[in-house]
């Protein structure tokens, strides 16, 4: 029945034994139907989908591994925590911090899964690049589609900020309000290179910058703790009091 439902084309009698060439087509009777444009995103595509970073919960189920990563990811230690854009009018500090944590965890999990973003290159060209966080959430991996994958440690970030491009002119983030046609660019500076991500929506760029700053601070604090731990253990060993020398017990005669 299976062979009866399939049609084979291009099969020649002189082909090697065991080799079968099958040409599949979706056109009935060889007549090609009209092509219709795709209106909407592919629901199975988990990378090339619009990212709102709204912190309203993931639409797709997460795996046990992703759930574990999310639970392990906590906010870095800060003297004062920023207020996320979706917390307008909320005065309860605990509620604000809970929303910030949810937004931060969801963003990190999306970036760990991988997403496509628009990059502004040094030649002022726009290109779609695939970005992904490594397993330890401290290294950003970029794939530009040219066969090269570059890793950027978040511990090497010197600063991150947002600028606005409008009518081929550049403005600081607070100098201009969101308006039609403005491009919001988040710049992440490393020691020898800058990464510029382009967004058309103000809130999306704000949330991206906020979460990236939290990831950067977390990575830098983790690196500082790893550097202090061996020195601390060495200091403890050096300051430990000398134990009294044990003398062997003599049997009484």
C-alpha positions in Angstrom: 0.0 0.0 0.0 2.9 2.4 0.8 4.5 1.8 -2.6 1.2 2.2 -4.3 0.7 5.7 -2.9 4.1 7.0 -3.9 5.3 7.9 -7.3 8.9 7.7 -8.4 10.6 9.8 -11.0 14.0 9.8 -12.4 14.5 6.1 -11.8 16.6 4.4 -14.5 17.1 0.8 -15.3 20.9 1.2 -15.2 21.0 2.7 -11.7 23.0 0.7 -9.1 21.1 -1.9 -7.2 19.6 -0.7 -4.0 19.6 3.0 -5.1 16.3 4.7 -5.6 15.7 8.3 -6.6 12.4 9.7 -5.4 11.1 13.1 -6.4 8.4 14.4 -4.1 5.9 17.0 -5.2 2.8 18.6 -3.6 1.3 19.5 -6.9 -1.7 17.4 -8.1 -1.3 16.0 -11.6 1.8 18.1 -12.2 -0.2 21.3 -12.1 1.3 23.9 -9.8 -1.2 25.8 -7.8 -1.0 29.5 -6.8 1.5 30.3 -4.1 0.1 32.1 -1.1 2.2 34.3 1.2 2.8 33.2 4.8 0.9 35.5 7.0 2.2 34.9 10.5 5.1 33.2 12.2 5.8 29.5 12.4 4.5 28.2 15.7 7.2 25.6 15.7 10.1 28.1 15.2 11.5 28.9 18.7 14.2 31.2 17.5 13.0 33.5 14.7 10.0 34.8 16.6 9.2 38.3 17.9 10.5 38.9 21.4 8.5 41.2 23.6 10.5 40.6 26.8 7.2 41.5 28.5 7.6 39.1 31.4 4.1 37.8 31.0 5.1 34.2 30.9 6.4 32.0 28.1 3.9 30.8 25.5 5.8 27.6 25.0 6.3 24.9 27.6 9.8 24.6 29.1 11.8 21.4 29.6 12.9 20.2 33.0 16.4 21.4 32.2 15.1 24.9 31.3 13.1 24.9 34.5 16.2 24.1 36.5 18.2 26.8 34.8 15.5 29.3 35.5 15.2 28.4 39.2 19.0 28.7 39.6 19.1 32.1 38.0 18.8 34.8 40.6 19.2 38.6 40.5 22.7 39.9 41.2 23.4 41.8 44.4 22.6 45.5 43.9 22.3 48.4 46.3 19.1 49.5 44.5 17.2 47.4 42.0 15.9 49.0 38.8 12.1 49.2 38.2 11.1 47.3 35.0 8.9 49.2 32.5 5.9 46.9 33.3 5.7 48.1 37.0 4.3 51.5 36.5 2.2 52.5 39.6 3.3 49.6 41.8 4.8 50.8 45.1 5.4 47.5 46.8 9.1 46.8 46.6 8.6 43.0 46.9 6.2 43.0 44.0 8.5 45.2 41.9 11.4 42.8 42.6 9.3 39.8 41.8 8.3 41.2 38.4 12.0 42.1 37.7 13.0 38.6 38.5 10.4 37.1 36.3 11.4 39.4 33.4 15.1 38.7 33.9 14.6 34.9 34.1 12.4 34.8 31.0 14.8 36.9 29.0 17.8 34.8 30.0 15.9 31.6 29.1 14.9 33.0 25.7 18.5 34.0 25.0 19.8 30.7 26.2 17.4 28.9 23.8 18.7 31.3 21.0 17.1 34.2 19.1 17.7 36.2 16.0 18.4 39.9 16.5 19.3 42.7 14.1 22.8 44.0 14.4 24.2 47.3 13.2 27.7 46.7 11.9 30.7 49.0 11.9 29.9 49.8 8.3 26.4 50.8 9.3 24.8 47.8 7.6 22.0 45.8 9.1 22.3 42.0 9.4 20.3 39.3 11.2 22.5 37.4 13.6 21.7 34.5 15.9 22.5 35.1 19.5 22.7 32.5 22.3 23.8 32.4 25.9 26.1 29.6 26.8 25.2 27.1 29.6 26.7 29.1 32.4 24.9 32.2 31.3 28.1 34.2 31.2 29.2 34.0 27.6 27.2 35.4 24.6 27.7 33.4 21.4 27.0 35.2 18.0 26.6 33.4 14.7 26.6 35.8 11.7 25.8 33.1 9.2 29.2 33.2 7.5 30.6 30.1 9.1 32.1 31.9 12.1 30.8 31.8 15.6 32.3 34.4 18.0 32.0 34.2 21.8 31.8 37.3 23.9 32.4 36.9 27.7 30.0 39.1 29.6 32.7 39.6 32.2 34.6 41.7 29.6 31.8 44.2 29.1 32.9 47.8 30.0 29.4 49.4 29.7 26.1 49.1 28.0 23.8 51.9 27.0 21.0 52.9 24.6 21.0 55.5 21.8 18.4 56.6 19.3 18.8 57.0 15.5 16.3 59.2 13.7 16.6 60.6 10.2 20.3 59.6 10.0 21.0 61.5 13.2 22.1 60.1 16.5 20.7 61.1 19.9 21.2 60.1 23.5 18.5 58.0 25.1 16.9 60.8 27.1 17.2 63.5 24.4 14.3 62.3 22.2 11.0 60.6 22.8 9.8 57.6 20.9 8.4 58.6 17.6 7.6 57.0 14.3 10.6 55.9 12.4 13.1 56.0 15.3 15.5 53.2 15.8 16.5 52.3 19.4 20.0 50.9 19.5 21.4 49.0 22.5 25.3 49.1 22.5 27.3 46.6 24.5 30.9 47.7 24.7 33.8 45.2 25.2 37.5 46.1 25.4 38.1 45.9 21.7 34.7 45.7 20.1 31.2 47.0 20.3 27.9 45.1 19.6 24.9 47.2 18.5 21.5 45.7 18.5 18.7 47.5 16.7 15.1 47.7 17.9 12.1 49.5 16.5 10.2 49.6 19.8 11.2 51.7 22.8 10.0 49.3 25.5 11.6 46.3 23.9 14.9 48.1 23.8 14.6 49.2 27.4 13.8 45.7 28.6 16.6 44.2 26.5 19.1 46.7 28.0 17.8 46.2 31.5 18.1 42.4 31.3 21.5 42.5 29.6 22.8 44.8 32.4 21.6 42.2 35.0 23.3 39.4 33.2 26.5 41.4 32.9 26.5 42.2 36.6 25.8 38.6 37.5 28.7 37.3 35.4 31.1 39.9 36.8 30.1 39.1 40.4 30.5 35.4 39.8 34.0 36.0 38.4 34.9 38.1 41.4 33.7 35.4 43.8 35.8 32.8 42.0 38.8 35.0 42.3 38.3 35.6 46.0 37.6 32.0 47.0 41.1 30.6 46.6 42.7 33.6 48.3 40.2 33.2 51.2 40.9 29.5 51.6 44.6 30.2 51.6 44.2 32.9 54.3 42.2 30.6 56.5 44.8 27.9 56.3 47.6 30.3 57.1 45.7 31.8 60.1 44.6 28.4 61.5 46.2 27.8 65.0 48.9 25.2 65.1 47.7 22.0 66.6 49.6 20.7 69.6 51.9 17.9 68.8 50.6 14.6 69.9 52.9 12.5 72.0 52.7 8.7 71.7 51.1 7.0 74.6 53.5 5.0 76.8 52.3 1.7 78.3 52.6 1.6 82.0 54.9 -1.1 83.3 
